[in-house]
Amino acid sequence: MRLDLHCARVALVVVGLGTLIAPALAQKPDSRTAARELLQEGAQLYDQGDYEGALAKFEQAYQRFRSPKIFFNLGQAYRGLSRNVEAVEAFERFLAEAKDAPAASRQEAESFLLALRARVAQLEIECDTAGAQVLIDGRVHGTTPVARSILLAPGPHQVVIEKQGRSPFLQRLDLQPGAATRVRAVLAENNEEKTLPPAETAVLPPPNRDATSTPSTQVASGQSELKTALSPRTHDGQFGAFVQFERVLVPGLSYGIGHGIEIGAGALIGYYKGTWLGVRYLLLDGALKPGVVVAMPLFIVDGKAVAGIQAGATLQWDWTRHFGLYADLSVSYFPGAAADLGSVWFVPGGGVQARL
């Protein structure tokens, strides 16, 4: 069963720490054991949807045993909390420091970063004065020249660049997701006037998967055991069984394909009998996921097949990776249907789902 495989993979997260060989990880065996236990506890909290608790356990594990592989765990916990900037940074550190990740895991981690990069903004700083301190929203982000882009959450930010003996530069920006904004700062002498150049914004190109020169252009990767243990609740590769309650009863089977896509097939049981084929696309990865549903119901009426189209919105709540509840609101259209069946149905409904 899939559940047994999942539990085995959680164990691999912990056991995998014992295989690391690096001078930075030459720590006491008791530290390694403590980190294993903390990772195990964190993986269980993650699977229950407690991402805050999981993050705390992963941070404690890294403090006890500084394995770069734990950055993947941290990145997944940040993703669950929608802390996208921290997630990108964690995955980038994972790539830079965990060099022994399998190729398949690297490719899957790249897809996480592709999605995350579209949700964060990049800020590029140019300044005519070296050694000036860069502050964004009051937090220090180094001194000029700033070699790499600064990742920030989309929305309003205040940039201050200052150096003793010069007038400080201040600019307020409204950063957009998936876009890079360049700020050019001129720090005039205290007795000089200065003009404020406009900020430049450009849509970010897709990440360069071959780039290795700077962390900002790298795509992070993770080991398969870490990825699987902390997999977001996307139902990818999971077989399931569901019972749906609409105007008729719909029991059936489902299977998850990739990120957020789930196909299902079931039987229509009511005054009329038939079959139901559908696809759900879930928009988020966490425990509570809105989405859309498109289906093809088919009834047998007086020995003839009457097919229709169904479309609507869905909201799914996964209590765990293996059990969920959902509510649907959709409309079904049966072209050319007899009057007793009706050509248009307004279909509120809900259901339960168990997955292996």
Stockholm file with secondary structure:
# STOCKHOLM 1.0

chainA/1-356         MRLDLHCARVALVVVGLGTLIAPALAQKPDSRTAARELLQEGAQLYDQGDYEGALAKFEQAYQRFRSPKIFFNLGQAYRGLSRNVEAVEAFERFLAEAKDAPAASRQEAESFLLALRARVAQLEIECDTAGAQVLIDGRVHGTTPVARSILLAPGPHQVVIEKQGRSPFLQRLDLQPGAATRVRAVLAENNEEKTLPPAETAVLPPPNRDATSTPSTQVASGQSELKTALSPRTHDGQFGAFVQFERVLVPGLSYGIGHGIEIGAGALIGYYKGTWLGVRYLLLDGALKPGVVVAMPLFIVDGKAVAGIQAGATLQWDWTRHFGLYADLSVSYFPGAAADLGSVWFVPGGGVQARL
#=GR chainA/1-356 SS CHHHHHHHHHHHHHHGGGGCCCGGGCCCHHHHHHHHHHHHHHHHHHHTTCHHHHHHHHHHHHHHSCCTTHHHHHHHHHHHTTCHHHHHHHHHHHHHHCTTCCHHHHHHHHHHHHHHHTTSEEEEEEESSTTCEEEETTEEEEESSCCSCEEECSEEEEEEEECTTBCCEEEEEEECTTEEEEEEECCCBTTSCCCCCCCEEEECCCCCTTCCSSGGGCCCCCCHHHHHHTCCSCCBTCEEEEEEESSSEEEEEEEEETTTEEEEEEEEBSSSEEEEEEEEEESCSSSEEEEEEEEEEEEEETTEEEECEEEEEEEEEEEETTEEEEEEEEEEECTTCCTTTCSEEEEEEEEEEEEC
#=GC SS_cons         CHHHHHHHHHHHHHHGGGGCCCGGGCCCHHHHHHHHHHHHHHHHHHHTTCHHHHHHHHHHHHHHSCCTTHHHHHHHHHHHTTCHHHHHHHHHHHHHHCTTCCHHHHHHHHHHHHHHHTTSEEEEEEESSTTCEEEETTEEEEESSCCSCEEECSEEEEEEEECTTBCCEEEEEEECTTEEEEEEECCCBTTSCCCCCCCEEEECCCCCTTCCSSGGGCCCCCCHHHHHHTCCSCCBTCEEEEEEESSSEEEEEEEEETTTEEEEEEEEBSSSEEEEEEEEEESCSSSEEEEEEEEEEEEEETTEEEECEEEEEEEEEEEETTEEEEEEEEEEECTTCCTTTCSEEEEEEEEEEEEC
//
